[in-house]
């Protein structure tokens, strides 16, 4: 027993079966021994050691997990910081207009996807920048082309005896395919040309310039060509030159200011309006084909004797086809009424401006879909 150095007796109280008396017998003696104590302590220490090893293993596992988490935090933090720095640098470059800048892809996963998406955005912005630059160059060239085209229209109108002549045009786009021009034919005669090339934009403008050049070249060589032969020559020059589907409606008139005689050829053009001195309306139509459509078409000219106070209004279909916000066309009847309401004797320039102003007011708030041209020949009362 721990703490006792001398032996200890174990006494049993018994009854003697012979005498019947109670007696105390020493059953055995317990001698002092520390071996069992040491064994118990050792056994207890072994159990404690097992718990210590278990706790140590758990502690080591937690420590390793903490170390791994700390390392991952450092690595992810470094990747995030590096990615943010790269994207910030790229954003500054793009803000400065350098859309060719690309950020390096340093990692995979969502950060790498973010950098790739940013680079794709830079590529798209660079493409848009190039397209915008090309669009600006094209717009600049179109503005220059419009300036050049404006020089193709008459800058000085002919001065006639007893009559005035004028024209106005408004392209649907930057440049258009409508043409009007005046020619000095000599012997107190002028030529009036109004044409509408099929299509719009640059192709129509090129064909319009070619048509005018061919007409000018023709009259520089043969100033006394009859009206029908002149239109026929234009048709032969234009047929097939710009493809099978390119043509131009054309109205050609020769006016003699001495006799007030008008000779004209209508090649598929909207019939001009002739308002007589008493208000009667005559439409100048001959039913011929547009020029450039068929090479061997024969054209015919007609002759009219104009009276003082007469007014002839030549126009392209963009004028009558103009629509308002209710999608209603201006139409021939409104054009006739507009021409009749303009006072007589005010001159062709004022008439042309009045017609164009009426069209502009009619189509306010809508987009112009076709070129609009009007040419006026006004005889004094």
C-alpha positions as CSV (number, residue, x, y, z in Angstrom):
1,X,0.0,0.0,0.0
2,X,1.6,3.4,-0.9
3,X,2.9,5.3,2.1
4,X,3.2,2.4,4.5
5,X,6.7,0.9,5.2
6,X,5.8,-2.0,7.6
7,X,3.8,-5.1,6.8
8,X,0.0,-4.9,7.4
9,X,-2.0,-7.9,8.7
10,X,-5.3,-8.9,7.3
11,X,-7.4,-10.2,10.4
12,X,-10.5,-12.3,10.0
13,X,-13.0,-12.7,12.9
14,X,-14.2,-16.3,13.0
15,X,-16.1,-18.6,15.4
16,X,-14.4,-21.8,16.6
17,X,-16.8,-24.6,15.8
18,X,-15.4,-26.8,18.6
19,X,-15.6,-24.3,21.4
20,X,-18.0,-21.9,19.8
21,X,-15.8,-18.9,20.9
22,X,-15.0,-16.0,18.6
23,X,-11.4,-15.8,17.5
24,X,-9.2,-13.4,15.4
25,X,-7.0,-15.1,12.9
26,X,-4.3,-13.4,10.7
27,X,-5.2,-14.5,7.2
28,X,-2.2,-13.0,5.5
29,X,0.2,-10.0,5.7
30,X,0.5,-7.3,3.1
31,X,4.1,-6.4,2.7
32,X,5.3,-3.1,1.4
33,X,5.9,-3.1,-2.5
34,X,6.1,-0.2,-5.0
35,X,6.3,-2.4,-8.1
36,X,2.5,-2.4,-8.6
37,X,2.4,1.4,-8.0
38,X,5.0,1.9,-10.6
39,X,3.2,-0.5,-13.0
40,X,0.0,1.4,-12.4
41,X,1.7,4.7,-12.9
42,X,3.4,3.4,-16.0
43,X,0.1,2.1,-17.3
44,X,-1.5,5.5,-16.6
45,X,1.5,7.2,-18.3
46,X,1.1,5.0,-21.3
47,X,-2.5,6.0,-21.7
48,X,-1.6,9.6,-21.2
49,X,1.2,9.2,-23.8
50,X,-1.3,7.9,-26.3
51,X,-3.5,10.9,-25.8
52,X,-0.5,13.2,-26.1
53,X,0.5,11.6,-29.4
54,X,-3.1,11.9,-30.6
55,X,-3.2,15.6,-29.6
56,X,0.2,16.2,-31.1
57,X,-0.9,14.6,-34.4
58,X,-4.0,16.8,-34.4
59,X,-2.0,19.9,-33.6
60,X,0.4,19.1,-36.4
61,X,-2.4,18.6,-38.8
62,X,-4.0,21.9,-37.8
63,X,-0.6,23.6,-38.1
64,X,-0.1,22.2,-41.6
65,X,-3.6,23.3,-42.6
66,X,-2.9,26.8,-41.3
67,X,0.4,26.9,-43.1
68,X,-1.2,25.7,-46.3
69,X,-4.0,28.3,-46.0
70,X,-1.5,31.0,-45.3
71,X,0.6,30.0,-48.3
72,X,-2.6,30.0,-50.5
73,X,-3.6,33.3,-49.2
74,X,-0.2,34.8,-50.0
75,X,-0.2,33.3,-53.4
76,X,-3.8,34.3,-54.3
77,X,-3.3,37.7,-52.8
78,X,-0.1,38.1,-54.9
79,X,-2.0,36.9,-58.1
80,X,-4.9,39.3,-57.4
81,X,-2.7,42.2,-56.7
82,X,-0.6,41.5,-59.8
83,X,-3.8,41.1,-62.0
84,X,-5.2,44.3,-60.6
85,X,-2.0,46.2,-61.3
86,X,-1.9,44.8,-64.9
87,X,-5.6,45.8,-65.4
88,X,-5.1,49.2,-63.9
89,X,-2.1,49.8,-66.2
90,X,-4.1,48.6,-69.2
91,X,-7.0,50.8,-68.3
92,X,-4.7,53.8,-68.2
93,X,-3.3,52.9,-71.6
94,X,-6.8,52.5,-73.1
95,X,-8.0,55.7,-71.5
96,X,-5.0,57.4,-73.2
97,X,-6.2,56.0,-76.6
98,X,-3.7,53.1,-76.8
99,X,-6.2,50.4,-77.8
100,X,-3.3,48.1,-78.9
101,X,-2.2,47.5,-75.3
102,X,-2.6,43.9,-74.1
103,X,-2.4,42.6,-70.5
104,X,-0.3,39.5,-69.9
105,X,-2.2,36.4,-68.7
106,X,-0.3,35.3,-65.6
107,X,-2.7,32.8,-64.1
108,X,-5.5,30.5,-64.9
109,X,-9.0,30.3,-63.6
110,X,-11.3,33.3,-63.1
111,X,-8.4,35.8,-62.9
112,X,-7.1,34.5,-66.2
113,X,-10.6,34.7,-67.7
114,X,-10.9,38.3,-66.5
115,X,-7.7,39.3,-68.2
116,X,-8.6,37.5,-71.4
117,X,-12.0,39.3,-71.4
118,X,-10.3,42.6,-70.9
119,X,-7.9,41.9,-73.8
120,X,-10.9,41.0,-76.0
121,X,-12.5,44.3,-75.0
122,X,-9.3,46.1,-76.0
123,X,-9.3,44.2,-79.4
124,X,-12.9,45.3,-80.0
125,X,-12.1,48.9,-79.1
126,X,-9.1,48.9,-81.4
127,X,-11.3,47.5,-84.2
128,X,-13.9,50.2,-83.5
129,X,-11.2,52.9,-83.5
130,X,-10.0,51.7,-86.9
131,X,-13.5,51.6,-88.3
132,X,-14.2,55.0,-86.9
133,X,-11.0,56.4,-88.5
134,X,-12.0,54.8,-91.8
135,X,-15.5,56.2,-91.4
136,X,-14.1,59.7,-90.7
137,X,-11.9,59.4,-93.8
138,X,-14.8,58.3,-95.9
139,X,-17.0,61.1,-94.5
140,X,-14.2,63.6,-95.3
141,X,-13.9,62.3,-98.8
142,X,-17.7,62.4,-99.2
143,X,-17.7,66.0,-98.1
144,X,-15.0,66.8,-100.6
145,X,-16.9,64.9,-103.2
146,X,-20.0,67.0,-102.4
147,X,-18.0,70.2,-102.7
148,X,-16.8,69.0,-106.1
149,X,-20.3,67.9,-107.2
150,X,-21.7,71.3,-106.3
151,X,-19.3,72.8,-108.9
152,X,-21.0,70.6,-111.5
153,X,-24.3,72.4,-111.1
154,X,-24.6,75.8,-112.8
155,X,-23.1,78.5,-110.8
156,X,-24.3,81.2,-113.1
157,X,-27.8,80.9,-114.7
158,X,-28.4,82.1,-118.3
159,X,-29.8,85.6,-118.7
160,X,-32.7,85.4,-121.0
161,X,-34.8,88.0,-122.8
162,X,-38.4,87.9,-121.4
163,X,-37.8,84.8,-119.2
164,X,-35.9,83.6,-116.3
165,X,-34.5,80.1,-115.5
166,X,-33.3,78.5,-112.3
167,X,-32.7,75.2,-110.6
168,X,-32.3,73.7,-107.1
169,X,-31.3,70.3,-105.9
170,X,-31.1,68.5,-102.6
171,X,-29.4,65.1,-102.3
172,X,-30.8,62.4,-100.0
173,X,-27.3,61.5,-98.9
174,X,-24.0,63.5,-98.9
175,X,-23.9,63.3,-102.7
176,X,-26.7,62.5,-105.1
177,X,-27.6,61.3,-108.5
178,X,-29.8,64.1,-109.7
179,X,-28.5,66.4,-112.4
180,X,-29.6,69.7,-113.9
181,X,-27.6,71.9,-116.2
182,X,-28.0,74.8,-118.7
183,X,-26.3,74.9,-122.1
184,X,-25.7,77.8,-124.4
185,X,-26.8,76.6,-127.8
186,X,-26.2,79.9,-129.6
187,X,-28.7,81.8,-131.8
188,X,-30.6,82.9,-128.7
189,X,-31.2,79.3,-127.6
190,X,-30.5,77.5,-124.4
191,X,-30.6,73.9,-123.5
192,X,-32.2,72.7,-120.2
193,X,-31.2,69.3,-118.9
194,X,-32.7,67.5,-115.9
195,X,-31.9,63.9,-115.2
196,X,-32.4,61.4,-112.4
197,X,-29.9,58.6,-112.2
198,X,-31.1,55.3,-110.8
199,X,-29.8,54.5,-107.3
200,X,-28.3,56.9,-104.7
201,X,-25.0,57.7,-103.2
202,X,-21.6,57.3,-104.9
203,X,-22.5,55.1,-107.8
204,X,-25.3,57.4,-108.8
205,X,-23.1,60.5,-108.4
206,X,-20.4,58.9,-110.7
207,X,-23.0,58.1,-113.4
208,X,-24.4,61.6,-113.0
209,X,-21.0,63.2,-113.5
210,X,-20.4,61.0,-116.6
211,X,-23.7,61.9,-118.1
212,X,-23.0,65.6,-117.7
213,X,-19.5,65.1,-119.2
214,X,-20.9,63.2,-122.2
215,X,-23.5,65.9,-122.8
216,X,-20.9,68.7,-122.5
217,X,-18.6,67.0,-124.8
218,X,-21.3,66.4,-127.4
219,X,-22.3,70.0,-127.6
220,X,-18.7,71.2,-127.7
221,X,-18.4,69.4,-131.0
222,X,-22.0,69.7,-132.5
223,X,-23.9,72.6,-131.1
224,X,-26.7,72.4,-133.7
225,X,-27.6,68.7,-133.0
226,X,-31.4,68.2,-133.1
227,X,-32.9,67.4,-129.7
228,X,-33.9,63.8,-130.5
229,X,-30.5,63.0,-131.9
230,X,-28.8,64.5,-128.8
231,X,-30.8,62.3,-126.4
232,X,-30.2,59.3,-128.7
233,X,-26.4,59.9,-128.6
234,X,-26.5,60.1,-124.7
235,X,-28.4,56.8,-124.6
236,X,-25.8,55.1,-126.8
237,X,-23.0,56.4,-124.7
238,X,-24.5,55.3,-121.4
239,X,-26.0,51.9,-122.4
240,X,-24.1,49.2,-120.7
241,X,-21.4,51.4,-119.4
242,X,-22.4,51.1,-115.8
243,X,-24.0,47.7,-115.9
244,X,-27.3,46.4,-117.2
245,X,-29.4,47.8,-114.3
246,X,-28.1,51.4,-114.5
247,X,-30.1,54.0,-116.3
248,X,-31.3,57.6,-116.0
249,X,-34.6,59.3,-116.6
250,X,-34.0,62.5,-118.5
251,X,-35.8,65.6,-119.7
252,X,-34.1,67.7,-122.4
253,X,-35.5,71.0,-123.6
254,X,-34.3,73.6,-126.0
255,X,-35.8,77.1,-125.5
256,X,-35.6,79.8,-128.1
257,X,-35.8,83.1,-126.3
258,X,-36.5,85.0,-129.5
259,X,-39.5,82.9,-130.6
260,X,-40.5,81.4,-127.2
261,X,-40.6,78.0,-128.9
262,X,-39.8,75.0,-126.7
263,X,-38.6,71.7,-128.1
264,X,-38.3,68.8,-125.7
265,X,-37.6,65.1,-125.3
266,X,-38.9,63.2,-122.3
267,X,-36.9,60.0,-121.8
268,X,-38.9,58.3,-119.0
269,X,-38.8,61.4,-116.8
270,X,-41.8,62.5,-114.6
271,X,-43.8,64.8,-116.9
272,X,-42.9,68.4,-116.2
273,X,-45.8,70.8,-115.4
274,X,-46.5,73.6,-117.9
275,X,-48.8,76.3,-116.5
276,X,-50.3,78.5,-119.1
277,X,-50.9,82.2,-118.7
278,X,-54.6,81.5,-118.0
279,X,-53.9,78.7,-115.5
280,X,-54.3,75.7,-117.8
281,X,-52.1,72.7,-117.0
282,X,-50.2,70.7,-119.6
283,X,-48.0,67.7,-118.8
284,X,-45.0,67.3,-121.0
285,X,-44.7,63.6,-121.6
286,X,-43.5,61.7,-124.7
287,X,-43.4,58.1,-123.3
288,X,-39.8,57.3,-124.4
289,X,-37.5,55.0,-122.5
290,X,-34.9,56.2,-120.0
291,X,-31.4,56.6,-121.4
292,X,-28.9,53.8,-120.7
293,X,-31.5,51.1,-120.7
294,X,-31.5,50.0,-124.4
295,X,-28.8,51.0,-126.8
296,X,-30.9,51.3,-130.0
297,X,-33.9,53.3,-128.8
298,X,-35.2,56.0,-131.1
299,X,-36.4,59.2,-129.4
300,X,-38.8,61.8,-130.7
301,X,-38.9,65.6,-130.0
302,X,-42.0,67.7,-129.5
303,X,-42.5,71.4,-130.0
304,X,-44.6,73.9,-128.0
305,X,-45.2,77.6,-128.5
306,X,-45.0,79.2,-125.0
307,X,-47.1,82.2,-124.2
308,X,-46.1,85.1,-122.0
309,X,-46.8,84.4,-118.4
310,X,-46.2,80.6,-118.9
311,X,-44.3,78.7,-116.3
312,X,-42.6,75.3,-116.8
313,X,-41.6,73.3,-113.7
314,X,-39.3,70.3,-114.3
315,X,-38.7,68.0,-111.3
316,X,-37.5,64.6,-110.3
317,X,-39.6,61.9,-108.6
318,X,-38.0,62.6,-105.3
319,X,-40.1,65.7,-105.1
320,X,-43.5,64.1,-105.6
321,X,-42.5,61.0,-103.6
322,X,-41.6,63.0,-100.5
323,X,-43.7,61.8,-97.5
324,X,-44.8,63.5,-94.3
325,X,-44.9,62.1,-90.8
326,X,-48.2,60.4,-91.7
327,X,-46.5,58.7,-94.6
328,X,-48.5,60.6,-97.1
329,X,-46.8,61.4,-100.4
330,X,-46.7,65.0,-101.7
331,X,-47.9,63.9,-105.1
332,X,-48.5,65.6,-108.4
333,X,-51.7,67.4,-107.4
334,X,-50.1,69.2,-104.4
335,X,-47.2,70.1,-106.7
336,X,-49.5,71.6,-109.3
337,X,-51.4,73.5,-106.6
338,X,-48.1,74.7,-105.2
339,X,-47.0,76.0,-108.6
340,X,-50.3,77.7,-109.3
341,X,-50.4,79.5,-105.9
342,X,-47.0,81.1,-106.5
343,X,-47.6,84.5,-107.9
344,X,-46.8,85.1,-111.6
345,X,-43.9,87.3,-112.6
346,X,-41.7,86.8,-109.5
347,X,-39.0,84.9,-111.4
348,X,-37.8,81.4,-111.7
349,X,-35.5,81.6,-108.7
350,X,-38.3,82.5,-106.3
351,X,-40.5,79.8,-107.8
352,X,-37.8,77.1,-107.4
353,X,-37.1,78.2,-103.8
354,X,-40.8,78.2,-103.1
355,X,-41.3,74.7,-104.3
356,X,-38.3,73.4,-102.4
357,X,-39.5,75.2,-99.3
358,X,-43.0,73.6,-99.7
359,X,-41.3,70.1,-99.9
360,X,-39.2,70.8,-96.8
361,X,-42.2,71.9,-94.8
362,X,-44.2,68.8,-96.0
363,X,-41.5,66.3,-95.0
364,X,-40.3,67.9,-91.8
365,X,-39.6,65.2,-89.2
366,X,-39.0,62.5,-91.8
367,X,-36.0,61.1,-93.5
368,X,-35.3,62.1,-97.2
369,X,-35.2,58.9,-99.2
370,X,-34.5,60.3,-102.6
371,X,-32.7,63.2,-104.3
372,X,-34.9,66.2,-105.0
373,X,-34.4,68.5,-107.9
374,X,-36.6,71.2,-109.5
375,X,-35.9,73.4,-112.5
376,X,-38.1,76.3,-113.5
377,X,-38.5,78.3,-116.7
378,X,-40.7,81.3,-116.1
379,X,-41.8,83.6,-118.9
380,X,-42.6,87.2,-118.0
381,X,-46.3,88.2,-118.4
